[in-house]
Amino acid sequence: MSLNGKIRRDPETPVSGKHDRIAVDGKAVEPQSKIYLMMNKPRGVVTTASDEKGRETVYGVLNGCSAGRTFDQEESPPWVAPIGRLDKASEGLLLLTNDSEWGARIARPETHLDKTYHVQVGAVADEKFIQSLVRGVKAKDGEVLRAKDARRLRAGQKNCWLELVLNEGKNRQIRRMMEAMRVEVLRLVRVAIGPLQLGDLPQGEHRPLTQDEKRMLDQAGRGAS
């Protein structure tokens, strides 16, 4: 390794990524650019780097990727990781980044960043049902789970769509709530994280966050903490 044109053999030599020039085998080491992606995760895809059961992962959804690499064609493309999870049967908005500090800040429960879901259930929910979701329901394990907000979007004869807003970040929260209410979840789609909307991004597609979208998430995270 060379540091500012001089050979350095001590791996603990202090360096500044902003001011020092670092090269390995004569090739300059450039700071890794930050990547912030949003994906419309399809149903049936898991949010892990690999799966012991051979199921498709979100990395298989990224165009031209393999083993968790991003979609670009760089010689050594950077790794991106999902922020939080959507279970295999769930779909919708998923964030991925190689900025681990930012991802941890967005995902941490203390941030209480609202997450909005559209949920199709196998029942026609009345006002009493909806109010129960907000007041709280006791899951099978005894934990009380509640939505920050809930409303009915539309209804058919045997099922309906609900909009639920969560800010607690508990594992499989909506499915556990519906299980406690003895109602089947037919579809579960995350449509927003804080102010960031899934919008018309097609299922299975992804795109970089705009600067404004990244800024909005940062501000929402700081305001909710």
Secondary structure, DSSP 8 states (H G I E B T S, - for coil): -EETTEE---TT----TTT--EEETTEE-------EEEEEE-TT-BSSS--TT---BHHHHSTT--TTB-SS--SS--B-EEES---TT-EEEEEEES-HHHHHHHH-GGG---EEEEEEESS---HHHHHHHHH-EE-TTS-EE--SEEEEEEE-SS-EEEEEEE-S--TTHHHHHHHHTT--EEEEEEEEETTEE-TT--TT-EEE--HHHHHHHHHHHHHH-
